[in-house]
């Protein structure tokens, strides 16, 4: 086929596409005019080419590239306008965080300083008008449920991406929403460290909201372990509350929740399984080797969790404006009604008093760092205390008080939006661990230590896309 015929056929294809676009209800006049202008330009170039009687390959390739780009724009315009188009059903999202972290733990040889990153990439897909699906992948070390950070380590090795969320959400009415899979938290939380932000529960949930203002509630089931020959471990719970939002940005939130953890007492700690023989995977919860408690039929040696966890939580938030900035006040209190284990030994490192069942947090945030407003900022302060068996430790934040119960203290937080979708964060935690049960340490001398100092400084650069 001659060069003239090739180009003429391409122009005919573009003209046919433009005619289809003119009949498509989803197109706009400006888009059609743009395509017409591009088509006229190509026709002019063809006339010039015929007049010069040239058929140089370079010119032909350049013109074909221009035609291809025009055809791609045409296809994209039609695809985006069609509600049934594949691309039109997806909303893509993600973020990258680069962190430097310094950890100073009393009775250790040296401070620990490490550089880490977190990458998350995901998408929301609209199945129909009432149903959507979310999938998100994230970096991870050892599939840790409480952290998606990946350390700069192992000689530039490849880093894994694991499934972070994978769930379906159905909202048949404005008041009801149902979810199943590895989902976002289905219950309301504050800015405390009672629940780690990186955790995505696995199970099912139902949420009800009276209206934008008014009562709300949720019921949920999260599964921790499935067993062929013993009871499955998990948590069933419910939350009910009331919220009020005003046009000036002020708001009120009050809620109460009950979390009933099933088949956890007598079983090995779940995360940190490699350390469970020493009870370290319990993240501070009491453990025992008592054969009357530990279920040897489903665990292999070592220690097991000594308590059940039936936790009642009350939480509240109140936000109002001071000047041009919002001030958010919040508080949590929780009590484990099933914390009945205690043991007395000759060592303060193994003696566990009865009644270590209460946790509370109180704090504030002033200002708001907004991703779309460069120069916006916020500051905050938190004080929190979690007794050893007040909360099921698999949920709590992995950084505050070394990521364990039986600790407490303060956290100072600040953020500055230095560019659109670019944020600088600083968090400084001044905590104590082992407030109720001493830690057995060997540095600088062998001793049992109460109120062990733990300080952590995190400096983050966050980029969302």
SVG drawing of the C-alpha trace seen along z (x, -y; Angstrom):
<svg xmlns="http://www.w3.org/2000/svg" viewBox="-32 -34 59 66">
<polyline fill="none" stroke="black" stroke-width="0.4" points="0.0,0.0 1.3,-3.5 2.1,-6.2 -0.8,-8.2 -3.2,-5.3 -1.9,-4.6 -2.4,-8.2 -5.7,-8.5 -7.0,-5.4 -5.8,-6.7 -7.6,-10.0 -10.7,-8.1 -10.5,-6.2 -10.2,-9.4 -13.1,-11.0 -15.2,-8.0 -14.3,-8.2 -15.1,-11.8 -18.5,-11.1 -19.2,-8.5 -18.1,-11.1 -20.5,-13.6 -23.3,-11.1 -22.2,-10.2 -24.2,-11.9 -21.2,-11.9 -19.0,-14.1 -18.8,-17.9 -18.6,-20.5 -15.2,-21.6 -13.8,-18.1 -15.4,-17.6 -14.0,-20.9 -10.5,-19.9 -10.7,-16.7 -12.0,-18.5 -9.1,-20.9 -6.6,-18.1 -8.2,-16.4 -8.0,-19.6 -4.3,-19.9 -3.7,-16.4 -5.5,-17.0 -3.4,-20.1 -0.2,-18.2 -1.4,-15.5 -2.0,-18.1 1.5,-19.5 2.9,-16.0 1.1,-15.3 2.2,-18.6 5.9,-17.9 5.5,-14.3 7.5,-13.0 7.2,-9.7 9.9,-9.8 9.6,-7.3 10.4,-9.8 7.6,-12.1 5.2,-9.1 6.1,-7.9 5.6,-11.3 2.2,-11.7 1.1,-8.2 2.2,-9.0 0.0,-12.1 -2.9,-10.1 -2.4,-7.5 -2.5,-10.1 -5.6,-11.6 -7.3,-8.2 -6.2,-7.5 -7.7,-10.8 -10.9,-9.9 -11.1,-6.5 -10.3,-7.9 -13.0,-10.6 -15.7,-8.0 -14.5,-5.5 -14.5,-8.1 -18.0,-9.3 -19.5,-5.9 -20.7,-4.9 -20.2,-1.3 -16.6,-1.8 -14.0,0.3 -11.7,-2.6 -14.7,-4.7 -15.4,-2.2 -12.0,-2.6 -10.6,-5.3 -6.9,-4.9 -5.0,-6.0 -1.8,-5.6 0.8,-7.1 4.5,-6.9 6.1,-7.7 9.8,-7.9 10.7,-7.8 13.7,-8.3 13.2,-6.8 15.3,-7.0 14.5,-4.7 16.1,-5.1 15.2,-2.3 16.5,-2.3 19.0,0.6 20.1,1.3 23.6,1.0 22.8,-1.8 20.1,-3.8 18.5,-2.4 18.3,-4.6 16.6,-3.3 15.3,-4.5 12.1,-3.0 9.5,-3.5 5.8,-2.6 4.3,-2.3 0.6,-1.8 -1.2,-1.5 -4.9,-0.6 -8.1,-1.2 -11.8,-1.4 -14.0,0.2 -17.7,-0.6 -19.6,2.6 -23.0,0.9 -24.8,-2.0 -24.9,-0.4 -21.7,1.9 -18.0,1.2 -14.8,3.2 -11.5,2.0 -8.1,3.6 -4.9,2.2 -1.3,3.5 1.3,2.4 4.9,3.0 5.4,5.2 8.0,7.0 6.9,10.5 3.3,9.7 3.0,7.7 -0.6,6.7 0.4,3.6 3.0,2.1 3.4,1.7 6.9,0.2 9.8,1.6 13.3,1.0 16.3,0.0 18.1,3.3 19.3,6.6 21.7,5.1 19.1,3.5 17.0,6.6 13.6,6.6 10.8,5.6 7.4,7.5 3.9,6.0 1.2,7.8 -2.6,7.6 -3.6,4.8 -7.3,4.6 -9.6,6.7 -13.3,6.3 -16.7,5.6 -19.1,2.9 -22.8,2.8 -24.9,-0.2 -28.5,0.5 -29.8,-2.7 -28.3,-5.9 -28.6,-4.5 -27.2,-1.0 -23.8,0.3 -22.5,3.9 -18.9,5.0 -17.0,8.4 -13.4,9.2 -10.2,7.6 -11.7,4.2 -11.2,0.8 -12.2,0.4 -16.0,0.6 -16.2,-1.2 -15.5,-4.8 -12.1,-5.6 -10.3,-8.7 -6.7,-9.8 -5.5,-7.7 -3.3,-4.7 -5.9,-2.1 -6.0,-0.7 -3.1,-0.7 -3.9,-2.6 -2.3,0.0 -4.6,2.8 -7.4,3.8 -9.7,6.4 -10.7,9.6 -14.4,10.5 -17.8,9.0 -19.6,5.8 -22.9,3.9 -23.1,0.2 -26.2,-2.0 -26.3,-5.8 -29.5,-7.7 -28.5,-10.8 -25.5,-13.1 -26.4,-14.1 -27.9,-11.7 -27.4,-8.2 -25.2,-5.5 -24.3,-1.9 -22.3,1.0 -21.9,4.8 -18.8,6.6 -16.9,9.9 -13.2,10.2 -11.4,13.6 -7.9,14.1 -7.3,17.9 -9.1,20.7 -8.6,24.2 -9.6,27.6 -9.8,29.3 -10.5,26.5 -12.5,23.3 -11.7,20.5 -10.3,17.3 -11.8,13.9 -13.7,10.9 -17.3,10.0 -18.5,6.6 -20.9,3.7 -20.8,-0.1 -23.5,-2.7 -23.1,-6.4 -24.3,-9.9 -22.6,-12.5 -23.5,-16.1 -21.8,-18.1 -22.3,-21.9 -21.7,-24.0 -18.9,-26.0 -16.9,-22.8 -17.6,-22.1 -18.7,-18.6 -19.5,-16.2 -19.0,-12.5 -20.0,-10.2 -19.9,-6.4 -19.7,-3.2 -18.4,0.2 -18.1,3.8 -15.4,6.1 -15.8,9.8 -12.7,11.8 -13.3,15.5 -10.9,18.4 -7.9,16.4 -7.3,17.4 -5.2,20.5 -3.9,20.1 -0.4,19.0 0.0,15.3 -1.1,14.7 1.4,12.3 5.0,12.7 4.6,16.5 8.4,17.1 8.7,15.4 5.6,17.0 7.7,19.7 8.9,16.9 5.6,15.0 7.1,12.1 4.5,12.3 1.8,11.3 2.9,7.6 2.6,7.2 -0.5,9.2 -0.1,11.7 1.1,15.2 1.4,18.5 2.7,22.0 0.0,23.4 -1.2,26.6 -4.7,26.0 -5.0,22.9 -2.9,23.6 -4.5,25.8 -1.8,28.2 -3.9,29.9 -3.6,26.9 -0.4,25.2 3.2,26.5 5.0,25.9 5.9,22.4 3.5,20.0 -0.1,19.1 -2.4,16.1 -3.6,16.1 -6.7,13.9 -9.8,13.5 -10.5,10.0 -14.1,8.7 -13.5,5.0 -15.9,2.1 -14.9,-1.2 -16.3,-4.8 -15.0,-7.5 -15.7,-11.1 -14.7,-14.0 -15.5,-17.7 -14.2,-20.0 -14.7,-23.8 -12.9,-26.7 -10.4,-29.0 -9.6,-31.8 -9.4,-30.4 -8.2,-26.9 -10.1,-23.9 -9.4,-22.5 -10.2,-18.9 -10.5,-17.4 -10.8,-13.6 -10.7,-11.0 -11.0,-7.2 -11.5,-4.9 -11.6,-1.1 -11.9,1.8 -11.4,5.5 -14.1,7.2 -12.4,10.6 -8.9,9.8 -8.8,12.1 -5.4,13.7 -2.7,13.1 0.4,14.8 2.8,14.2 6.4,15.3 9.7,14.5 10.6,12.2 9.0,8.9 9.6,9.8 7.1,12.7 4.7,11.5 1.5,10.3 -1.0,8.4 -4.7,8.8 -6.8,6.1 -4.5,4.7 -7.6,4.0 -8.0,0.3 -6.8,-2.0 -7.4,-5.6 -6.2,-8.3 -6.8,-12.1 -5.5,-14.6 -6.0,-17.4 -5.2,-18.4 -5.0,-22.1 -5.1,-23.1 -5.4,-20.8 -2.8,-19.9 -4.9,-19.7 -3.5,-17.9 -4.9,-20.5 -3.8,-23.6 0.0,-24.1 1.2,-25.9 -1.6,-24.4 -0.4,-22.8 -1.5,-21.1 0.0,-20.2 -1.2,-17.8 -0.6,-16.2 -1.7,-12.8 -1.4,-11.2 -2.2,-7.5 -1.9,-4.6 -2.7,-1.0 -2.5,1.5 -1.1,5.0 -4.4,6.7 -6.7,3.8 -6.7,4.2 -6.1,7.1 -2.6,6.2 -2.9,7.4 -4.9,4.2 -2.8,1.5 -0.3,-0.8 3.0,0.8 5.1,-2.3 3.7,-3.9 5.4,-2.4 7.4,0.0 4.2,1.4 3.2,3.1 0.6,2.9 1.8,2.2 3.0,-1.2 2.1,-4.8 3.2,-8.4 3.0,-11.3 3.2,-11.9 3.8,-15.2 2.7,-15.4 3.1,-18.1 2.4,-18.2 3.1,-20.8 1.7,-20.6 4.7,-21.9 3.1,-21.3 0.0,-19.9 -0.1,-16.2 3.3,-16.6 3.4,-16.6 6.1,-16.7 5.3,-15.0 7.1,-14.8 6.1,-12.6 8.0,-12.4 7.0,-9.8 8.1,-10.0 6.9,-6.8 7.5,-4.3 7.2,-0.5 6.9,2.1 4.8,-0.1 3.1,2.9 5.4,5.9 9.2,5.4 11.5,6.2 14.5,8.5 17.4,6.7 21.2,7.4 22.5,3.9 24.4,2.4 23.9,4.9 21.4,7.8 18.3,6.3 14.5,6.0 13.4,2.6 10.1,0.9 9.0,-2.3 11.6,-1.7 12.1,-4.8 11.3,-4.5 11.7,-7.5 11.0,-7.5 11.4,-10.2 9.8,-9.8 10.4,-12.2 8.2,-11.5 7.8,-12.8 4.5,-11.8 3.4,-12.0 -0.1,-11.0 -1.2,-10.4"/>
</svg>
